[in-house]
Amino acid sequence: MAEKVRIFHAVDVHGSEIVWRKWLSVPKVHKADILLLCGDLTGKLVVPVIEEKPGHYKTKIYGRWVKAKGEEGRKKLVDKISSIGFYAHVCDPQEYEYLMNNPKEVNKLFQQYMRERLERWLDMIYEKLPENVKVVVMPGNDDSFEIDEIIKKHEDRVIYPLNKAVKLCFDYEMLSFDWVNPTPWNTPREAPEEELWDKLQKLADYVSVDWNRVILNFHCPPFGTKLDLAPKLDKNLKPQVFLGSVIYEHVGCKSVRKFIEEHQPMLGLHGHIHESYAADRIGKTLVINPGSEYSEGILRGFIIDLTKDGVEKWWKIEG
C-alpha cells in the first residue's frame, strides 16, 4: 500500500445529475484513492414537462413557468430539471391533469425514475472510474429502503458499508450509519434518540481495532458543533428571522455526539445539514461536514490525506 491514501468525502447529492458527474471526476482531478458519497442520493420530486401542442413544452421550476420549442428545447428542459435533482416526466395536458388528481400514480412514477437514475449512476462507476479507486456509496435519511438493494447489486465494484466494519485502508476500519434524529420532514430513516443510541451500541460491536484507528461515516452530524447549525423554523416550516437575520439552531444528533465522546475515533465524516459546511473537534476526534449545494449544481467535499499514523492533512473543495 502507498504511504499516503487520499479520501474524498461528499454527501447529499439529492438526485443532481451534474453533481454526480462532478463526483465521478474527482479521482482524475484530485487524485483521490477512495471516493465516498454517503447519504441522500435520490431526488425529491417529479416535475412534469407538458407538451401543450406538438413541439411546444412548458414546465414550472421553482414557481416559475419556463417554455421551450422543439426536441432541443425539450431536452434542455429535461437536463435542467435533472441537474437540480428532480425527475422530469414529459406528458400531454390530459395526463398532467390525471396525475394532479392521482398522487399514488405520481408516487409510482417517482419510484420508477428514482430507481432508473440510481441504477444508471452506479453503472457509470464501472465506465468512468479506474478499478484501483475504492468506491463507497450509502443511503441517507431521505432515501427509501428499496435503494439499499440497488446498491448491493453493484457490490462487485461499490462498497455498501452499512451493518459492518469496512477495512478502508492501512488498518483503519470505517463504521457507517444512515439514520438521523427526528426532523420536521418525517423522512424514512429517522428515530428518537433512545432508539438511535441502541443502534449505535450494536454498531460498535463490529469494531476490531483500537478506536483511534476508526473512522465514523455517520450521515447525521453530532449535536452542538459547527456541523449541525440550521435555520430555526416556525410552525409553517419557514426560517425564523430576527432583525433581518436568519436565526440558526443546533439540530444534530445527541446520540452521535455521545458516541464520539465515549469512543474518541480518529475521524467523523458527516452530512445531512446542508448549511453547515464546516470542520470541528470533539475531544481528539476531527469531525467534518461538506454541506451541500446540489440544487446549484455545486459539488462540495473534503479531501483527507491519511497515513499509517492518522490524518496528515485535510481541506475543503467545491466547484
N, C-alpha and C positions, 0 to 999 in steps of 0.2 A: 504493500500500500504506500501511496505517496506520503511525504512528510506533512503535507497540508491538504485538507479536504474543504472545498467551498460549498456551502449550503445556500440556496436561495429559497426564502420563505415568503409566500404570498397567500392571500386568503380573500374570501368574499367577492368572487368574480360575478356571481349572480346572473349567469347566462350570457354575459357580454362576449360576443364573438371576437371583437378586436382585442380585448384584454387577454383572452385565452391564447390568441395567436402571438401576442407580445410575450406572454409567459413562456411559450414554446421556444422563443428565440433567445431566451436568457443564457442557456449553455454556450451558444455561439458567441454572443456579445460579451458576456461577463465571465465566461469560463467556469460556470458552475458544474460541480460534480454530482450534486444531489439537488433535485428540484421538488419542492413541496407546494401543493395547493390544498389548503387544509380547512375546508368548510364553506358552506353556502355556495355550491356550484351552480345551482339551477336558477332560472329566471322566475319572475313573479306574475307575469300577465300574458294573455293572448291579446294581440292588437289586430282588429280587423282592417284589412285593406279592401275597400269597397269599390268594385268596378261599376260605376254609376251607369255607364253606357260603354260600348266596345272601345277599349283603348283609353278610357278616361277613369282615373283612380283617385281616391281620396282616403285619408286616414287621419286620426286625431292623435297627436303626440304631445304629451304634457299640456292638454287642454286646448291645443291649437290645431285647427284643421289644416292639413297640407295636401296639395293636389299635384298630380303628375299625369303625363301623357305617354302612351306607347309602352312597349316592353322595356325599354331602357329606363324610362321613368318609374315603372312599377318595380324594377329590380333595385333601383336606388332607394325607393321607399322601404322595401323589404330589408335591404342591407342596413339602412339607418335604424330600423326597429331592432334588428339583431345586434347591432353594435352597442345599443344601450341596455341589452339584456332581456328584451321581450321576445315573444314569439309571434311572427306575422302570419295571419291567415287571410288569404285572398278569397273574396266571396262576392256574390251579387247582392243587391239590396234586399231581395227576398230572404236569402239565407241569413243576412245580417239581422233582419227583424226576428227571424226564427230563433237565432242564438240569443238575442237580447231577452227573449221570453222563456228561454230554457237553459238556466245556469248549469244543469247537470251535463248538457251537451258541450257547453263551453269547457267544463272541467275535463271531459273526455279528450277534447282537443288539446287542452293544456298538458295532460299526462302524455299524450302521444308525442307532441312536439318536444317536451322535456326529455323523454327517453331517446328520441331520434337525435337531438343535438348532443346529448352526453355520449351516446354511442359513437357518433361521428368524431367528437372531440378526442375520445380515448383512442380511436383508430388512428388519429393524426399523430399520436405519440410514436407509434411504430414507424410512421413515414418520416417524421421530422427530427427525431432525436437519435443521436448515436447510442448504440447498445450499452456503452460504458457509463451513460448517465443514469443514475438511480432516480426513479420517479415515485413519489408518494402522493396519492390523491385520496381525500376522505370527505364525507358529508359533514354538514353543519346543522345547526338547529332549524334552519329554514327548509332543509331538504327532506323530501318524503322518503320513507324507509325503502321504497322499491329501488332507489338508485344504488343501494348497497350491493344488490345482486348484479347490477350492470358493471360496477367497478370490479367485483370479484371475477366476472367473466374474462377480465383482462389481466389477471394476476400473473400470467406468464411474462408480463412486461411492467405492470404497475403494482406497487405495494398498496394493499388495503390494510391500514395499520391498526384498526380497532380490535379490542379484546385480546391483545397480546403485547409483548415487548419486542420491538423491531431492533435487530442488530444493525445500527445505522452506519457506523464507521469506527475504526480503531476498536476499542472495547466498549464504546458508548451504546447504551440502549435508549430507545425512544418509546415513551408511553403516549398514547393518543386518546382524546376524549372529545366527543361530539356534542354532548349535552350542555345546556345553559340553565341558569336560574330563570324564574318566570319573567316573561316580557308582556307588554300590552297587546302583542300581536297573536298570542296563542299559537305558537309555532309547533311543529311536530316533536321536536326533541328538547323539551324543557320540563323541569320538575322542581318541586320545593327543595330548599337547601338540605333538609334532612335526608331526602332520597338521594340527592347528588353526593352527599358525604358517604353514604353506604356504597354507592357505585365506585367512588374513588378508593375507598378502603379495599374493595375487591380487586381493583386495578393494580394497586400497589403490590399485590402478591405475585405479579408476573416478573418483578424486578429480580435479577440475579447478580447484579453488580453493586458496588457502593453507590450511594445516592449522588455523590459528586461526579459520577460517570453517567448520570441520567439526564435526558432531555425530555421535557414535557411539551407535547404538541396538543395543547388544550384549546379548543375553539374559543371558549369563554375566557376573558381576562380576569385576573384576581381583583377583588374589590379594594377600593381605596388607594389606587395608584394613578399614574398618568395615563394608563392604558384603558381606563373604563369610564371616562367622562363623556356624557351625552346630554343633549338638551333636556331639561326638565319639562315634562308635558302636562298640559291641563286636562280637564275631563273630556275634552274633544280631541285629545291626542295632538294638540298643536303646541309648539315650543313656547314656553313662558318667557316673557321679556320684562326687564326692569331697567328703566332709564335708557331705553333704546338698545340694550344689550341682551342677548340670549342668556338665560340662566342655565348653568350646567350642574349636573349632579353625578355622583358615583353610582354606577348601575351594574358593576361586575359581580362576580360570584364569591361569596364569603367562604364557601367550602373549598374552592380552588386556592384562595389565599391561605387558609388554614393548612391545607395540604402542602403548599410550598414552604410555609413557615416551619412545619414539623420535619419535613424531609430534606429541605435545602438542596434541591437538584442543581445541576450546573447551569441549566438554561430553560427558560419557558418561552415557547412560541405560541402566540395568541392571535385573536382577531375579533370578529363579532361586532365591536363598536367602531363603526366606520370613521367617526370623527376623531378618534384618539390614536393618531399616528405618532407613536412615542416609544421610548425605552425607559426603564426604571429598574430599581433593585428592591428585592425583598430579602433582607439579610445578605447572604452571599450570592443569591440567585439573580442573574440578569434576566429580565422579562421584557419582551418586545411585542408590539402590535403594529403591523404595517398600515393599518387603516384601509380604506377603500374609496376610490372614486370611479367605480366601474361604469356608472351612467355617463361619465365624461370620456370614456374610452382610455382612462389613465391606469396603467399598471403601477401599483405600489408594492414595495417589498423590502426585505432586509437581506443583505448578504452577510453571512457569518463564516469566517475562516476558522476552522478547527485544526488543532494539532493534537498529538497524544497527550499534551499537558493541559488541554482545555481550549477556551475561546481565545484566539490570538488577537483578532480584531473584528469589528462589525460596523456596518454603515447602512444608511437608508438610501434607496434609489426610487425614482419614479420617472415615468415617461410614457 
